[in-house]
Amino acid sequence: MANRKHLTAYVSTPHGSLQKYESDTGKISVISNSMPSDKKDPDRLNSVGTEERHFYEFDYNKYNSTISHYRTNNVLNLFSQ
């Protein structure tokens, strides 16, 4: 897809790196090695993301106030047209 549309693509890998792919040159470069990583990945680069998170830790109040802010400022109306 990136090659067809001549886009620069980014991917976060299970071992904790953020990589950039430049379709025009075919070059892959590592931007960061401090992304959250899978603790079961044998090639893991860091220990970021080792804490367990549960779905109930989601901050619904913050989410709802953010959505309300965007509705008030007509940002969400762009998607409903």
N, C-alpha and C positions, 0 to 999 in steps of 0.2 A: 504494500500500500504506500509506504513512504517513497519508494522508488518511482512508482507510477505517478504520484502527485508531486514529486520533487520536494518532499518535506524533510525537516529535521525531526527525528523521533527520539524520545527519551524512554528508558525502561529502568525500573528498580528491580534488582535481582534478589532471589531468595538468600544469597550469601551476604547481602548488605551493601551492594554498590549501586550507584546511580550512574547509568551509562548514556551517552549521547551518540546517536547515529546520524551522520551527515550523508544524505542520499546522493548528493552531487559527487562526492569523493569516495564514498564507501567506507569512510573512516569511522571507527568506533573509539570513543575516548571515555575514560572514567572521570566523572565529575566529582564524585564523593564516595568514600568508603564508610560513611557513618549513617547510612539509612538503616531502618529497622531490619533485622535479619531473622531468619528461621533458625531456631535453636537446634533443629535436627539436621541442618545442612552441614555436611562434612567439610565443606570449604568455607565455612563461615568466617567473615573478616572482623567481626566485632561482637559485642554483647548488647547492642542496642535492641530494645524491644523484648527483653527477657521477662518482663513482668506480665503476669496474666491479666487480661482484661475481659470483662464480662459485658454482655449487651445492656445490662441494667445500669451500668455506670454512665450511659449516655445522658448528657445534660439536656433534658427536654425543655426546661425553662429557657435556657439560652437559645435553643433551636427555635422555639416558638416566638421569642422576642425578635430574633433575626428575621424570621419569615414575616412577622408583622411590620418590621421596619421596611422591608422590600416592597410589601404590598402598599404601604403608605406612600412610598416614593415611586410607585408605578413600575417598578423593575420587573415584577412577575407578569405584568400585563403583556410583555413582549412574547411570552410563551403561550398565551391563551389566544392569540390572534390566528 
